[in-house]
Amino acid sequence: MIRILVFAFLIVTASFAQAANKEGRFVQKDNLFPKVQINTSLGKIIVELDRSRAPLTVNNFLTYVVNGDYKGSVFHRVERDEANEKDFVIQGGGYDKDYDGMFERKPIFNESGNGLKNEMYSVAMAYQDSKPHSGTRQFFFNMDDNDHLNPGRGWGFAVFGNVTDGYETLDKIMQVETGYNQKLGYSFIPKTAVIIHSVDILPAEEF
């Protein structure tokens, strides 16, 4: 009887582990341009992902999506280029509302040489300073044509999709009041957290 119970426990544990580690590469695997809806505290944003140019980055992002890892994360960086009076980026996905770091999977290869540009309303993978292959779960929206983020003699930031709806939401986020956050050590942190409630995969379009 004990042996049967242990076996049953192992089956349940294995099933739970499998369910908790779904892989993005199996999400609409024949769809090169899956779409997601990011539901935030200031509105929704719809993004069309580009597997044809950035398959590793898209599948990595979708892995976080299907496992619910973005729920409760925030946009921690809302930055303007004050010197040139231009908007810059909105970055998120890596911290909770208390600005504590969230679970990360293995870093992925930087696909910045895929031909996609850091143009306004595109979405790109963030990485740690001077470590181009350190991207995990954080992503950012380009809020201007940020040509200096494209690859040149060195690595750039890999664009993996574009916003197709919800521009007004991004514009709202761009207007939130920011200030210095002692925990993160930066001054572009929203004073009122902009929360990602969920990220939903939209039904595949028929062609």
N, C-alpha and C positions, 0 to 999 in steps of 0.2 A: 504493500500500500504506500509506504514511504517512498519507494522507488518510483512509483507511478506519479505521485505528487511532485517529486523533484523533476521528473521528465516534463510534466505539464508546465511547471514553473519555467523551465528552460525554454520551452516552446513560446510561452507568453512573453518572456523577456526578449527572446530573439525577434519576435514579431514587433514588439514595441521599439526595439533598437532600429529595426529596418524602417518602421514607419517614421521614426524620428530623424532618419538620415536619407530622405528621398533625394534623388539626384536630378539636377536641372536639365541634364542632357536628355532625359526621357520626357520632359514636358513638351508636348506638341512637337515631337522630335523631327517630324517632316516639314515643319513650318519654319522657314528661314526668318520670318519677321513676326514673332509672337508679340502680343501687346499686353501690358500690365496697367492696372489703375492703382495709383498711389493715393490712399485716402488719408488726408492730413487734417489737423485741427483748423486749418484755414481754407480747406477745399480739396478738390481732387485734381490729380495730374495723370494724364494718359501718355504713356511712353511706348513707342514702337521700337523694339529691340532689333538688332541687325546681326543675325547669326552668320550671314554670308561673309561678313568682314571681320567680326569679332566673336567667333564661336566659343572660345575659352571663357571670355569675359561674360558673355551672355549666359552661358550655362552655369557659371559660378554664381552670377546674380540670381538666376532662377532657383538655384539650390537653396539660397537663403530665403527666397520668397516661398517656395513650397513647404519649407520647414517652419514657416511663421517667425523667422528670426528678426524680421524688421518691425514686428509689432511692438509698440512702445518705445521705439527709437526716436531720435529727434534730429532736426536740422540744427547742427551746432555751430555752423559757420555761415554767416550772411555778410559778405564782404564787398565793399565798394573800393574802386581805385580812386581815392579822393584827389590824388595829384592830377589825374586826367578827367575828373568829374564823370566817371563811367562806372556802371555796375560791373561786378566781376564774377563771383560764383556764389552758389548756395550748395553747401555740402552737408551730408548727413549719413545716417544709417549705422553709425558706429557707437553711439552713446545713448544711455537712457536719459530720462528727464532730470535725473540728478547729476548728469554728466559723468557717470561711471561707465567705463568701457564695457562692451558686450562681447559675448562669445564669438571667436573668430575661427574659421576653418583655415586650411593651408593656403599660403599665398599662391598667386597664379602668375604665369608668364605675362609680361607686358606686351600687349598687341597694338601699341601706338603706331606701328608702321603699316596699318591696314588701309590707309588712304582716307579715312574719315577725319574730318577737321573739327577742332574745338570751336565751333561756330555757335552763335546765340541759340539757346534752347536745345542744344545737344546735351547728352548725358555721358559722363566719362568716369572711369575708375580712378579713385584716389590712391596714392601710395605715400609711404614715408619719405621724408627728404633724403635725396641722394641714393635711394634704394628703389630703383624702377620696377623691380620684380617683387615688391612687398605688398601689393594690393590684395585685400581680402574682402571686406564687406562695405567699406565706405565708398560712396559715389558722389558726384557733384553735377549740378546743372550749370552750364555756361550761360551767364546772363549778359554776355556781349561776345563779339567775335574775338576770342582770345588766341590770336595767332602764336603768341609766344609759348603756349602750352603744347603746340604741335612738335613732333620730332624734327630734329635738324641734324646737327653733328652728334647730338646726344639723344637720349630717350625722351619721349614726350608722354602725354597722358592719353590713354586709349579710350577713344570715343566708341560707345557700343549701342547707341540709340538716339532717337530724337523725340521731343515732345510733339504730340499731335493734337492735344487738347489740354486745357487747364493753364494756359499762359497767364490768365488773370490770377490764378492761385500763386504762381511763382512771383508775379509782380507784387502781390500782397505780402508774401514772405520777404521780399526784397525791401519792403517798407517798414518792417518791424524795428523796434528800437533795440539797439545792441549796446553792449558795454563790456567792461573788463570782467572776466571770470577767473577767480584766484585758482580754482582747481585745474583749469586747462591752461591758464597763463596767457590768454589772448583777449583782445578787446573787441572782437567781432562776434561775440556770443549773444544770441537773443536774450533779452531780460525776461521775457515770457516765453517759455518753451514752445516751439512749433513741433507738434508731435505727429509721428507717422502711426496712425491707428492700425492700418493694415495695408498690404499690397496684394491685390487680386489679379489672377491671370484671366484675361478676357477670352471668350470663345474664339476659336480660330475662324478667320474669314474664309468663305468659300470662293474659289476662283474658277 
